[in-house]
């Protein structure tokens, strides 16, 4: 699909769904990454700057100070109302209250952080009669590469039909600053985390694999065409299978 058509469809979607809900605007988490930057930009095009609140939620001692500087610069470029809320105190309160917190692995702690951020976004959304805007792209959703009821807990997912590589393309089209586009993708849940290191494959190759899986291409063809190993392909397919529950509503028993 051409970038202009993608852009217009997303803008119409945001405007229509917001009006349908009777909401007075949007709250969006601004991480400093390209997904939230593109989402905020398209939301502004749909609703106007005065209807968009951007919230940055760093963790003191973990989040790089450069991230805040870049996020603030992005918010000023966007021209939106902006809040920066340090979540380290909230995390500490949870850790003190939970007996098993000291033995918890980094994934458990990371998911808790994502759910704290979701709660803050919904506080503002409820307080202001707004919707919480999701920032997950198609690549992340297919892989389940997000936190259930964390960054996956939202009202709208406007870029959910765009692969990560589409996000980069559309970001350039709408003029997102290059310092955001060039930044290594990261959920920022622990020190030195990057998406591609954790996934074990570049986004460029990953999107090619996902597209070919959608076309039901044989594993041998995918590996030879994209240049990925059997281990990488199996890892991708396992992530898709294991995260199926994230893409469905919770199951209920058949009683009647």
C-alpha positions as CSV (number, residue, x, y, z in Angstrom):
1,X,0.0,0.0,0.0
2,X,1.4,3.5,-0.9
3,X,2.6,5.5,2.1
4,X,0.1,8.3,1.4
5,X,-2.8,5.9,1.5
6,X,-1.5,4.3,4.7
7,X,-1.2,7.8,6.3
8,X,-4.7,8.9,5.3
9,X,-6.4,5.7,6.4
10,X,-4.7,5.9,9.9
11,X,-5.6,9.6,10.3
12,X,-9.3,8.9,9.4
13,X,-9.3,5.9,11.8
14,X,-8.0,8.0,14.7
15,X,-10.5,10.8,14.0
16,X,-13.5,8.5,13.5
17,X,-12.8,6.3,16.5
18,X,-12.2,9.2,18.8
19,X,-15.4,10.9,17.8
20,X,-17.3,7.6,18.1
21,X,-16.2,7.2,21.7
22,X,-17.2,10.7,22.5
23,X,-13.6,11.4,23.8
24,X,-12.2,14.9,24.1
25,X,-8.7,13.9,23.0
26,X,-5.9,11.4,23.3
27,X,-3.2,10.4,25.8
28,X,-0.1,8.8,24.3
29,X,3.0,7.5,26.0
30,X,6.1,9.1,24.5
31,X,9.1,6.9,24.9
32,X,11.5,8.7,22.6
33,X,11.2,5.9,20.0
34,X,9.9,6.0,16.5
35,X,6.6,4.2,17.1
36,X,5.3,6.7,19.6
37,X,6.7,9.6,17.6
38,X,4.8,8.5,14.5
39,X,1.7,7.7,16.4
40,X,1.7,11.2,18.1
41,X,2.3,12.9,14.7
42,X,-0.5,11.1,13.0
43,X,-2.8,11.8,16.0
44,X,-2.1,15.5,15.7
45,X,-2.9,15.4,12.0
46,X,-6.2,13.8,12.9
47,X,-7.3,15.8,15.9
48,X,-5.0,18.8,16.3
49,X,-2.2,19.6,18.8
50,X,-4.6,20.7,21.6
51,X,-6.2,17.3,21.7
52,X,-3.0,15.3,22.3
53,X,-1.2,14.9,25.7
54,X,2.2,13.2,25.6
55,X,3.5,11.5,28.7
56,X,7.1,10.3,29.2
57,X,7.6,7.9,32.0
58,X,11.3,7.3,32.7
59,X,12.8,5.3,35.6
60,X,15.4,7.3,37.5
61,X,18.7,5.5,37.5
62,X,17.8,3.3,34.4
63,X,16.5,5.6,31.7
64,X,19.3,7.4,29.9
65,X,19.2,11.1,30.6
66,X,19.7,11.6,26.9
67,X,16.2,10.0,26.3
68,X,14.5,12.7,28.3
69,X,16.3,15.4,26.3
70,X,15.3,13.8,23.1
71,X,11.7,13.3,24.2
72,X,11.4,16.9,25.3
73,X,12.8,18.0,22.0
74,X,10.3,15.8,20.2
75,X,7.4,17.2,22.3
76,X,8.5,20.7,21.5
77,X,8.7,19.8,17.8
78,X,5.2,18.3,17.9
79,X,3.9,21.3,19.9
80,X,1.8,19.2,22.3
81,X,1.1,19.4,26.0
82,X,3.7,17.2,27.7
83,X,4.3,15.6,31.1
84,X,7.4,13.7,32.4
85,X,6.7,11.4,35.3
86,X,9.4,9.4,37.1
87,X,8.1,5.9,37.9
88,X,11.0,4.8,40.1
89,X,9.2,5.6,43.3
90,X,6.1,3.6,42.2
91,X,8.3,0.6,41.3
92,X,10.1,0.8,44.7
93,X,6.7,0.8,46.5
94,X,5.7,-2.4,44.6
95,X,9.1,-4.0,45.3
96,X,8.8,-3.3,49.1
97,X,5.2,-4.6,49.2
98,X,5.9,-7.9,47.3
99,X,7.8,-10.5,49.4
100,X,9.3,-12.3,46.3
101,X,10.5,-9.1,44.6
102,X,14.2,-9.6,45.3
103,X,14.2,-13.0,43.5
104,X,12.1,-11.8,40.6
105,X,13.7,-12.1,37.1
106,X,14.1,-9.1,34.8
107,X,11.1,-10.0,32.7
108,X,8.7,-9.9,35.6
109,X,10.1,-6.6,36.7
110,X,10.1,-5.2,33.2
111,X,6.4,-6.2,32.7
112,X,5.5,-4.5,36.0
113,X,7.1,-1.3,34.7
114,X,5.0,-1.5,31.5
115,X,1.8,-2.0,33.5
116,X,2.6,0.9,35.8
117,X,3.0,3.1,32.7
118,X,-0.3,1.9,31.4
119,X,-2.0,2.8,34.7
120,X,-0.6,6.3,34.6
121,X,-1.8,6.8,31.0
122,X,-5.3,5.6,32.0
123,X,-5.3,7.9,35.0
124,X,-4.9,10.9,32.7
125,X,-7.3,9.5,30.1
126,X,-10.1,9.0,32.7
127,X,-9.3,12.4,34.3
128,X,-9.5,14.2,31.0
129,X,-12.2,12.1,29.2
130,X,-9.6,10.9,26.6
131,X,-8.6,7.7,25.0
132,X,-5.2,5.9,25.5
133,X,-3.4,5.6,22.2
134,X,-1.4,2.4,21.5
135,X,1.9,2.6,19.7
136,X,2.5,-1.1,18.8
137,X,3.4,-1.9,15.2
138,X,2.4,-5.1,13.3
139,X,5.8,-6.7,13.8
140,X,5.5,-6.4,17.6
141,X,1.9,-7.6,17.6
142,X,2.5,-10.7,15.5
143,X,5.4,-11.7,17.7
144,X,3.7,-10.7,21.0
145,X,6.6,-8.4,21.6
146,X,4.8,-6.2,24.1
147,X,3.4,-6.5,27.7
148,X,-0.1,-7.9,28.1
149,X,-2.1,-5.2,29.9
150,X,1.0,-3.0,29.8
151,X,1.8,-1.3,26.5
152,X,-0.8,-3.7,25.0
153,X,-3.5,-2.2,27.3
154,X,-4.8,0.6,25.1
155,X,-8.0,1.9,23.4
156,X,-6.8,2.3,19.9
157,X,-3.8,0.8,17.9
158,X,-3.5,3.1,14.9
159,X,-0.1,1.7,13.5
160,X,-1.0,-2.0,14.1
161,X,-1.1,-2.7,10.4
162,X,2.3,-1.3,9.7
163,X,5.4,-3.5,9.9
164,X,8.4,-1.9,11.6
165,X,10.0,-1.1,8.3
166,X,6.7,0.6,7.2
167,X,6.9,2.7,10.4
168,X,10.4,3.9,9.4
169,X,9.2,4.8,5.9
170,X,6.1,6.6,7.0
171,X,8.1,8.5,9.7
172,X,10.4,9.9,7.1
173,X,7.4,10.9,5.0
174,X,5.8,12.9,7.8
175,X,9.1,14.5,8.7
176,X,9.9,12.9,12.1
177,X,13.3,14.2,13.2
178,X,16.2,12.0,12.1
179,X,17.6,11.7,15.7
180,X,14.4,9.7,16.5
181,X,14.4,7.6,13.3
182,X,18.1,6.7,13.7
183,X,17.7,5.6,17.4
184,X,18.0,1.9,18.2
185,X,14.5,0.5,19.1
186,X,14.2,-0.4,22.7
187,X,11.4,-0.9,25.3
188,X,13.7,0.5,27.9
189,X,12.7,-2.0,30.5
190,X,16.3,-2.8,31.7
191,X,19.8,-1.5,31.1
192,X,21.2,-1.7,27.6
193,X,18.1,-3.5,26.2
194,X,17.6,-3.3,22.5
195,X,14.8,-4.9,20.5
196,X,17.0,-6.5,17.8
197,X,19.5,-8.0,20.4
198,X,16.6,-9.5,22.3
199,X,14.9,-10.8,19.2
200,X,18.1,-12.1,17.7
201,X,17.3,-10.8,14.2
202,X,17.3,-7.4,12.5
203,X,13.9,-5.7,11.9
204,X,14.6,-5.6,8.2
205,X,15.0,-9.4,8.0
206,X,12.3,-10.0,10.6
207,X,9.7,-8.2,8.5
208,X,10.7,-10.1,5.4
209,X,10.2,-13.4,7.3
210,X,6.8,-12.3,8.7
211,X,5.6,-11.3,5.2
212,X,6.6,-14.6,3.7
213,X,5.0,-16.5,6.6
214,X,1.8,-14.6,5.8
215,X,2.1,-15.9,2.2
216,X,2.6,-19.4,3.5
217,X,6.1,-19.7,2.0
218,X,8.0,-22.9,2.9
219,X,10.8,-22.6,5.5
220,X,13.5,-23.5,3.0
221,X,12.4,-20.6,0.7
222,X,12.2,-18.1,3.5
223,X,15.7,-19.0,4.7
224,X,17.3,-18.9,1.3
225,X,15.5,-15.7,0.2
226,X,16.0,-13.7,3.4
227,X,19.3,-15.2,4.5
228,X,18.2,-16.2,8.0
229,X,19.2,-19.4,9.9
230,X,16.9,-22.2,10.8
231,X,17.4,-21.2,14.5
232,X,16.3,-17.6,13.8
233,X,13.2,-18.8,11.8
234,X,12.2,-21.3,14.5
235,X,12.6,-18.6,17.2
236,X,10.3,-16.3,15.2
237,X,7.7,-19.0,14.8
238,X,7.9,-19.9,18.5
239,X,7.3,-16.3,19.5
240,X,4.2,-16.2,17.3
241,X,2.8,-19.5,18.7
242,X,3.5,-18.7,22.3
243,X,2.0,-15.2,22.2
244,X,-1.3,-16.2,20.6
245,X,-3.1,-15.6,23.9
246,X,-2.1,-11.9,23.7
247,X,-4.0,-11.4,20.5
248,X,-7.3,-12.9,21.8
249,X,-9.7,-11.9,24.5
250,X,-9.5,-14.1,27.6
251,X,-11.2,-17.5,27.0
252,X,-14.5,-18.3,28.8
253,X,-16.2,-21.7,29.3
254,X,-19.2,-22.8,27.2
255,X,-22.0,-23.1,29.7
256,X,-25.2,-22.7,27.7
